[in-house]
Amino acid sequence: MMDWRALALSLELAAWTMFILFPVGVWLGRMLAWRQFRGKALAEALLALPLVLPPTVLGYYLLVAFGGASPVGQLYQRLFGHQLVFSFQGLLLASIIFNLPFSIQPMQRAFEAIAPEVRDAAECCGLSRWRALWRIELPLAWPGILSALVLTFAHTLGEFGVVLMVGGSIPGETKTIAISIYDRVQGFDVDSAAVMSATLLVISLAAIAITFLTTTKRETLPYA
């Protein structure tokens, strides 16, 4: 009843997306939180665009951008000998793009919540930027970072529109559990669809619970 192959692929996709977006989110989130530059509002709007675009629209543009007629698609095919679309690598790249707001925005808010005086004190103590990041900023921002990672993981598992447009439904390559649920419903296999839907429901509920717990913990931390 459970499509274990599709579930394993979804978990792999979610894990790789979360792993890649962790350093990207920390870097961009920290920069957007503390730096002022021309075009910052536009950059934040572009990063938030996947939140408001219909998944099929975003998937269409990614399909065009990664297709064989695009410079990106042609370069990838010359380097690796196969097309980027309808492959796990293309699906992973699309997953990273449509998960950008889920990873960057919570991390940005976490870094914004750190008082500027904390950074000034670290600088006065002679800490380098990297040591201050690892020893002070990351521990303070960790609840927000964890929330971002959990949300990214859960959102990747349940994404349908972008996955279908960019990856299609190739078993073992691009057929995720969300696509498998759709296929089972189309085939009137309601029982299997119900089992897989319940699995995603439990994972999503757990992700939301972890997010709220970490946020609450951050808000109740005492400040010196």
C-alpha positions as CSV (number, residue, x, y, z in Angstrom):
1,M,0.0,0.0,0.0
2,M,2.8,2.4,0.8
3,D,5.1,3.3,-2.1
4,W,8.3,2.9,-0.2
5,R,10.4,3.8,-3.3
6,A,8.7,7.1,-3.7
7,L,8.9,7.8,0.1
8,A,12.6,7.1,0.1
9,L,13.2,9.4,-2.9
10,S,11.2,12.1,-1.2
11,L,13.2,11.8,2.0
12,E,16.5,11.9,0.0
13,L,15.3,15.0,-1.9
14,A,14.2,16.7,1.4
15,A,17.5,15.8,3.1
16,W,19.7,17.1,0.3
17,T,17.6,20.3,0.0
18,M,17.8,21.0,3.7
19,F,21.6,20.2,3.8
20,I,22.3,22.6,0.9
21,L,20.1,25.4,2.1
22,F,21.5,25.4,5.6
23,P,24.7,27.3,4.7
24,V,22.9,29.3,2.0
25,G,20.2,30.3,4.4
26,V,22.7,31.3,7.2
27,W,24.7,33.4,4.8
28,L,21.8,35.2,3.0
29,G,19.7,35.4,6.2
30,R,22.5,37.0,8.1
31,M,23.4,39.4,5.3
32,L,19.8,40.5,4.9
33,A,19.4,40.9,8.6
34,W,22.4,43.2,9.2
35,R,23.3,44.8,5.9
36,Q,21.7,47.7,4.1
37,F,22.3,48.0,0.4
38,R,20.6,49.3,-2.7
39,G,18.0,46.9,-4.0
40,K,17.6,45.1,-0.7
41,A,13.8,45.3,-0.9
42,L,13.8,43.9,-4.4
43,A,16.1,41.1,-3.3
44,E,13.8,40.2,-0.5
45,A,10.8,40.3,-2.8
46,L,12.5,37.9,-5.3
47,L,13.4,35.5,-2.5
48,A,9.8,35.5,-1.3
49,L,8.4,35.1,-4.8
50,P,7.9,31.3,-4.5
51,L,5.5,31.9,-1.6
52,V,3.0,33.7,-3.8
53,L,3.5,32.2,-7.2
54,P,1.3,29.2,-8.1
55,P,3.5,26.1,-8.0
56,T,2.7,25.2,-11.6
57,V,3.7,28.7,-12.8
58,L,7.0,28.5,-10.9
59,G,7.4,25.0,-12.2
60,Y,6.9,26.2,-15.8
61,Y,9.5,28.9,-15.5
62,L,12.0,26.4,-14.0
63,L,11.2,23.9,-16.7
64,V,12.0,26.6,-19.4
65,A,15.1,27.6,-17.5
66,F,16.4,24.1,-17.1
67,G,15.3,22.7,-20.5
68,G,17.4,21.7,-23.4
69,A,17.0,25.0,-25.2
70,S,18.2,27.0,-22.3
71,P,21.9,27.9,-21.6
72,V,21.7,26.2,-18.2
73,G,20.2,23.0,-19.7
74,Q,22.7,23.0,-22.6
75,L,25.7,23.5,-20.4
76,Y,24.5,20.7,-18.0
77,Q,24.0,18.3,-20.9
78,R,27.5,19.0,-22.3
79,L,29.1,18.5,-18.9
80,F,27.1,15.4,-17.7
81,G,25.8,13.8,-20.9
82,H,22.1,13.9,-20.0
83,Q,19.4,16.5,-19.6
84,L,18.7,18.4,-16.4
85,V,14.9,18.3,-16.5
86,F,13.2,15.0,-15.6
87,S,16.3,14.0,-13.5
88,F,16.9,13.9,-9.8
89,Q,19.5,16.7,-10.1
90,G,17.1,19.0,-11.9
91,L,14.5,18.1,-9.2
92,L,17.0,19.0,-6.5
93,L,17.9,22.3,-8.1
94,A,14.2,23.2,-8.4
95,S,13.6,22.1,-4.8
96,I,16.3,24.5,-3.6
97,I,14.8,27.4,-5.5
98,F,11.2,26.9,-4.4
99,N,12.3,26.4,-0.8
100,L,14.4,29.6,-0.6
101,P,11.8,31.6,1.4
102,F,11.2,28.7,3.8
103,S,14.9,28.6,4.7
104,I,16.0,32.2,4.4
105,Q,13.2,34.1,6.0
106,P,13.1,32.3,9.4
107,M,16.9,32.6,9.6
108,Q,16.8,36.3,8.7
109,R,14.3,36.9,11.5
110,A,16.5,34.9,13.9
111,F,19.6,37.0,13.2
112,E,17.5,40.2,13.3
113,A,16.5,39.3,16.9
114,I,20.1,39.4,18.0
115,A,20.8,42.7,19.7
116,P,23.5,44.8,17.9
117,E,25.2,45.2,21.3
118,V,26.0,41.5,21.3
119,R,28.0,41.8,18.1
120,D,29.7,45.0,19.4
121,A,30.7,43.2,22.6
122,A,32.1,40.2,20.6
123,E,34.2,42.6,18.5
124,C,35.4,44.4,21.6
125,C,36.5,41.0,23.1
126,G,38.7,40.5,20.0
127,L,36.6,37.8,18.4
128,S,37.0,37.5,14.6
129,R,33.8,37.5,12.5
130,W,34.0,33.7,12.1
131,R,34.5,33.0,15.8
132,A,31.7,35.4,16.7
133,L,29.5,33.6,14.2
134,W,30.2,30.1,15.5
135,R,30.4,30.9,19.2
136,I,27.8,33.6,19.6
137,E,25.5,34.3,16.6
138,L,24.7,30.7,15.6
139,P,23.8,29.6,19.2
140,L,21.5,32.6,19.6
141,A,19.9,32.2,16.2
142,W,19.7,28.4,16.4
143,P,15.9,28.1,17.2
144,G,15.1,30.1,14.1
145,I,17.6,28.1,12.0
146,L,16.1,24.8,13.2
147,S,12.6,26.0,12.4
148,A,13.8,26.9,8.9
149,L,15.4,23.5,8.3
150,V,12.3,21.7,9.6
151,L,10.0,23.7,7.4
152,T,12.2,23.2,4.4
153,F,12.2,19.4,5.0
154,A,8.5,19.2,5.4
155,H,7.7,21.5,2.5
156,T,9.9,19.5,0.2
157,L,8.1,16.2,1.1
158,G,4.7,17.7,0.2
159,E,5.5,19.7,-2.9
160,F,3.6,18.6,-6.0
161,G,3.3,21.3,-8.7
162,V,6.9,22.1,-9.2
163,V,8.0,18.5,-8.8
164,L,5.5,17.4,-11.5
165,M,6.5,20.1,-13.9
166,V,10.3,19.8,-13.6
167,G,10.7,16.1,-12.7
168,G,7.6,14.4,-14.1
169,S,6.8,11.0,-12.7
170,I,9.8,8.6,-13.3
171,P,9.9,5.8,-10.7
172,G,13.1,5.8,-8.7
173,E,14.2,9.1,-10.3
174,T,11.7,11.8,-9.9
175,K,8.5,10.2,-8.6
176,T,8.0,11.5,-5.1
177,I,5.4,10.4,-2.6
178,A,3.2,13.4,-3.5
179,I,3.2,12.3,-7.1
180,S,2.6,8.7,-6.0
181,I,-0.5,9.8,-4.0
182,Y,-1.8,11.6,-7.1
183,D,-1.3,8.5,-9.3
184,R,-3.0,6.2,-6.8
185,V,-6.0,8.5,-6.6
186,Q,-6.2,8.6,-10.4
187,G,-6.0,4.8,-10.3
188,F,-8.8,4.6,-7.7
189,D,-6.5,3.0,-5.2
190,V,-7.9,5.1,-2.4
191,D,-6.5,2.9,0.5
192,S,-2.9,3.4,-0.6
193,A,-3.5,7.1,-1.2
194,A,-4.9,7.3,2.3
195,V,-1.9,5.6,3.9
196,M,0.6,7.8,2.2
197,S,-1.4,11.0,2.8
198,A,-1.6,10.1,6.5
199,T,2.2,9.7,6.6
200,L,2.7,13.1,5.1
201,L,0.1,14.5,7.6
202,V,2.0,13.1,10.6
203,I,5.3,14.4,9.3
204,S,3.9,17.9,8.6
205,L,2.2,18.0,12.0
206,A,5.5,17.1,13.7
207,A,7.3,19.7,11.7
208,I,4.9,22.5,12.7
209,A,5.0,21.3,16.4
210,I,8.8,21.5,16.3
211,T,8.7,25.0,14.8
212,F,6.3,26.3,17.4
213,L,8.3,24.7,20.2
214,T,11.6,26.2,19.1
215,T,10.0,29.6,18.6
216,T,8.4,29.5,22.0
217,K,11.7,28.5,23.6
218,R,13.5,31.4,22.0
219,E,10.9,33.9,23.1
220,T,11.2,32.7,26.8
221,L,15.0,32.8,26.9
222,P,16.2,35.3,29.4
223,Y,18.4,38.1,28.1
224,A,21.3,39.7,30.1
